[in-house]
Amino acid sequence: LAVLTAAEVSIAYVDILSGNVLVWLLIALGAAKFVIVAGFFMHLKFDKPLYRSLFMVGAIGVVLLFGVVLLTFNAL
């Protein structure tokens, strides 16, 4: 997590990448951090399949809602 966070901070401060590439790269790194935290630190991979499924439905719903909001405000 520390390495991914350091990569996010350094990428945000470097002005080499254009706006859209920067946004998508930061979203991908954030998603990777989310998977690590949810899978290992929340012990999600050891839970019952029902709980894991409910969590994934919520996580997918959040991603879809986030995409709709970004499309609504022409941020993508």
C-alpha positions in Angstrom: 0.0 0.0 0.0 2.8 2.4 0.8 4.4 1.8 -2.6 1.1 2.4 -4.4 0.4 5.5 -2.4 3.9 6.9 -3.1 3.3 6.2 -6.8 0.0 8.0 -6.7 1.5 11.1 -5.0 4.5 11.2 -7.3 2.3 10.8 -10.5 0.0 13.6 -9.3 3.0 16.0 -8.9 4.7 15.2 -12.2 3.3 17.2 -15.1 4.3 14.8 -17.8 0.9 13.1 -18.2 -2.1 14.7 -19.8 -5.4 15.2 -17.9 -7.3 12.1 -19.0 -4.3 9.8 -18.7 -3.6 11.1 -15.3 -7.1 10.6 -14.1 -7.4 7.1 -15.4 -4.0 6.1 -14.0 -5.0 7.4 -10.6 -8.3 5.7 -10.7 -6.6 2.4 -11.6 -4.1 2.8 -8.8 -6.9 3.6 -6.4 -8.8 0.5 -7.5 -5.7 -1.6 -7.0 -5.4 -0.3 -3.4 -9.1 -1.0 -2.8 -8.7 -4.6 -3.9 -5.8 -5.1 -1.6 -7.5 -3.5 1.4 -10.8 -5.3 0.8 -9.2 -8.7 0.1 -6.5 -8.9 2.7 -7.1 -6.4 5.5 -10.8 -6.8 5.7 -10.3 -10.6 5.3 -13.0 -10.6 2.6 -11.4 -13.6 0.8 -12.1 -15.7 3.9 -15.7 -14.8 4.3 -18.8 -16.7 3.3 -19.6 -16.5 -0.5 -22.9 -14.7 0.4 -21.1 -11.9 2.2 -18.5 -11.6 -0.5 -21.3 -11.4 -3.2 -23.1 -8.7 -1.3 -20.0 -6.7 -0.9 -19.2 -7.0 -4.6 -22.7 -5.9 -5.6 -22.2 -2.8 -3.5 -18.7 -2.2 -4.9 -19.9 -2.6 -8.5 -22.8 -0.3 -7.8 -20.5 2.4 -6.4 -18.3 2.2 -9.5 -21.4 2.5 -11.8 -22.7 5.4 -9.8 -19.3 7.1 -9.9 -19.2 6.7 -13.7 -22.7 8.1 -14.1 -21.8 11.2 -12.0 -18.6 11.7 -14.0 -20.5 11.4 -17.3 -23.2 13.8 -16.0 -20.7 16.5 -15.3 -18.7 15.8 -18.5 -15.7 14.8 -16.6 -14.9 11.8 -18.8 
